[in-house]
Amino acid sequence: MGRYIAKRLGMMLVLLIGMTFIVFGSLHLASGDPAQMVAGASATEEDIAAVRTSLGLDQPFWVQYGRYLKRLVTVDLGMSYTTRQPISQEIAIRLPFTINLACAAIILAIVIGIPLGVLTAIKRDTFVDNLLTTTSLVGISIPNFWLGTMLMLVFSVRLGWFPSGGMTEFFWTPLGLRQVILPALALSTASIASFMRIGRSAMLEVLQSDYIRTARAKGLGKASVIFIHALKNAMIPLLTQFGTSFGALLGGAIVTEQVFVINGVGTYLVNAINTRNYPVVQSTVLVIAALFILVNLAVDLTYCVVDPRIKYE
């Protein structure tokens, strides 16, 4: 197990280095001059040149990239061009709100999606199955920014049940739950549909197994057969979906945070892109990618708990 974890961490390091190169190169190929953005609209050419020199933007690409990697070795994400504050501190302030939103969304996806998947498998080829399967296609197709706007219009503006934006507390507090419910619902619709569809497929396969027929022949109750024997053995694809969905939710939070005015990493990233704040963009993407890889590593290790037959060498 230890060798497997070390191997995966090594692969993670390689992936992150490759990702930093792609993002770093893409930003330097993009139009716009960050030095001009920092200097201001009224700055002269001499002022812009001085800012460019102070930021190190006058150096060749490979020199800039090498300096960036050297800082990463010491876990230094650099300074923001606009605020002149350490990026690590600014991300540390905003990251908990993004994780709070993503965790609330994945909980909604699991609590709603998996039971619906089990239900559609039990009611295979019935009206309930067809209705829920069609609804899942709609859920995957709806853009979360549009759904978020509609939810805000109905439940915040018209009914006044939930706040229209902002996030100051975490979802396990009463106020935090009211603040997160609409953005989490808007963000989780695609994941709910994915959990339902994958849960349905996995349950249909398991319910046709010999040991399920044996359990039924022994006189076990329907609930016991479904939730103790069948669902446990259908968890592997659902765990895989968990890792994939969590990464998608972190990415989707960028748009959802804009709609609901949440001061998370997504809003931080969008503002950095608009102001050509290269170090912030690079560091934010790096943090999100690292979280995604770590979550998937944790999911892979959980396979051993769910199915003891799985061994990592």
N, C-alpha and C positions, 0 to 999 in steps of 0.2 A: 504493500500500500504506500509506504514512504517513497519508494522509487517511482511509483506512478505519479504521486503528487509532485515530486521534484521534476519529473519529466514534463508534466502539464504546466508547471510554473515556468520552466524554460521555454516551452512553446509560447506561453503567454508573453514572455519578454520579447521574443522574436516578432510576434504579431503586433505588439505595441510599438516596437521600433519601426516596423514597416508602415504602420498606420501614421506615426508621426512624420515619416518621410512624405507620404502621400498628401497629408494635410498641409505640411510645410510647403511642399512644392506647389500645391494648388493655390494657396494663398499668394504666393509670389508670382504666379501666372495671372492672377486676377487683376482687373483694372482698378485704378485708384491708387493714391499715394497716402499712406498713413501719416507720413511726416507733414503733409499739407493739412490733414485733418487735425493733427495735434497742434500745429502752429496757428491755425485759425484762418478764416477767410480773408482777413486784412493783412496777412503776413506777406512780407517781401520774399523774393527769391533767396536772398541771403539768409533770412530767418528760417526758411524751409530747409535750406542746405545745412544750417547749423543744427536744426532739430534732427535731420536725417543722420548727421554725423554722431550726435549724442546718443541716438537710439541704435547705432550700429548698422543702419540700413544701407550705408554706402559701401559695405563690405560685400565681397562675392557671395553667391548663394551657399557654397560649400562651407565657407568660413562661418556664416550665420548659423547654418544647420549644425555644424560642429560645436559651436558655442551653446546652442540650445541643448544638445545631447549632454554636454558637459554639466550644464546646470541640472538636468534631470537626474544625473547620477547622485547628486547631493540633495535630491528631492526639492529643488528650487524651481518653481514654476515661473519665476520672473516677475516683472512689475507691469502693471497695467499702464498703457500709454496715456489714458485719459485721466485716471485718478492718481497715478503714481503711487499706488498702494500694492503690497504683495498680493499676487493673484491667489495664492493658497489661502490667505485670510478671507478674501472676498468669496471664494468658492465655498469655504467652510461655513460661511454665514448662510449661503443660499442652498447648498446641497441638501440639508435636512428637509427643506420644504419640497424639493423635487422627489426625494425618496419617500416622504410622507404621502405625496400624491400617488406615486407609483405603487406603493404598498397597499393603499386603500383601493386602488383600481384592481390590483391582482387578487385581493381578497374578494371583491365583488365578483370578479370573473370566476373564481373558484366556487364561491357559495352559490352563484346562480347557474353557471355553465355546466358544472359536473352533474348536479341533480337533474337538470334538463336533459343532459346526454343520457343518463341512466333511464329517464322516463321515456325518451324516444326509442331506446333500445328495447325496453319492455313492451312498448306499444308499437312495435315495428309494423309498417305498412298500414297503419290506421290513420284516421283523420288527425289525431293529435300529433303523430309522427310527421305527417306531411306539413301540417301547419307550423310546427316548431322548426322543421328543416328549412322551410321557405323563409321564416322569420330570421333564421341565422344568416341566410344570404343577404337579407336586407341589412342586418347588423354589421356585416363585414363591409358592405358597400357605402354606408353612410359616413361622410367625412366628419371627424370629431369636432372640427371647428364649427361646422354648421349645426350639428346636434347640440354642442355647447351653447351656441347662441339661442337656439330654440328653447332649451331647458331654462336658460337664464330669463328669457322673455316670459315664459309661462310661470315658473315657480318662484322667480324673484320679483319681476316687475308686476305681473298680474296678481299673483296670489300672495306674494310677500312671505313665503314660507322659509326661504333660505337667502343668505346674503348673495349679492350679485357678483362679488369678487373679493379678492384678498385672502390671505392666509396668515394667521398669527399663532395658531396653536396646532397640536398634532391631533390625529383623528380619534384617539382614544379619550379625548376630553369632550364634554358636551358641545362647547363652542367650536372646537376643531372638527367635530363630526358634521355640524351644520355647514361649516365652511368648505369641507372637502367633498360632500356628497354629490353635488352637481358636477364639478370637474372630474371626479372619479368615475361617475356614471358615463359622462361623455367620452372619457378616455378608454373605458373598458369594454365598450360595445363589441368591437372587433374580437377582443380576447374572449369575451363571453361566448360569442358564436364559435370561435375556434375550439374552446374547451368542450362545447356541446357536441360539435361534429366529431372531434377525436374521441371523446368519451363514448359516443354512440357506436363508432366503429370498433373501438376496443371491447366494449361490452358485448356487442353482437358476436365477436369472435370468441370471447371467453364463454358466453352462454351456450355455445355449441360444443364445448369441450366434454370429454368423457367424465371428468371428476364432477362436473356440475350435474350431469345426469345421475351419477352415483349419489350425490348429495340429495337430490330430489327423491331418488328411489328409497333412501334411508328414512324418508318422512320428514326431513327438515323443513321448517317454515319458509315461505317465499322470501320474506325479508331477510332471514338468515342466509339463504342461498345467494341473494343478490348483493347484500352489503358486507357480508363477512367473507364469502368465498369468491364471488365473481369480481366485485369492485377492487378488492385487494390485488388480484392478479391482473387487473386492467390498469394499474397505476403507472407502469413503466412509460407508456406513451404520454400519459397525462403529466408525468414529471418532466419529460422532454419538452412538452408544450409549455410548462411553467417557465423553464429557462428561456425559451424563445420569446414568450409573451412578455416577460419582465424586461428584456432588452428592447422590445418594441414599445413598451410603455414608457421607458426612459426617453426614447426618441420622440414618441408622440406627445410627451409632456411639454416639449418645446412649443408646440402650437397651442396646446390647452392652456398653458401658463399665460400666453398672450391674450387669449380670449377672456380668462377670468382674473387677469391682472395679479398674478402670483409672482412674487419676487424670488423665483427659483433659478436654477442653473439654466433652464431653457430661455428665460427672459434675458439673463446675463449673456448668453451666447448670441441671441439675436441682436442685442444692442452692440455687442462687440463686432459682429459682422457689418452692421450699418456704419460703424465708425472706423472700420479698417483696423481694429485693435487686434493685431495678429497674435500676440502672446496669449491673450485671453481665449481666443478661438482655439488655438492649439492646445492649451491646457485643459479647457473645458471638454473638448472632444476626447482627449486622453483620459480624463477622469471617468467619463461616461463609458468609454470602451473598456477600461479596467474593471469597472463595476459589472458590466455585462459578462466579461470573461470569468470573473470570480463567482458570479451567480451560477453560471453553467458548470464550473468546476464543482461547486457545492451540490448541484443537481446530480452530476455524475457519481459523486461519492454517496449520495443518498440511495442510489440504485442498490447498493449492497445491503442497505437496511430493509428495503422493500422486498428484495429477492435475494436471499442468502446464497443462491447458486451462482450469483455474479461475483467473480473474483478479479481483482486488478493485480497484475504482476509488474 
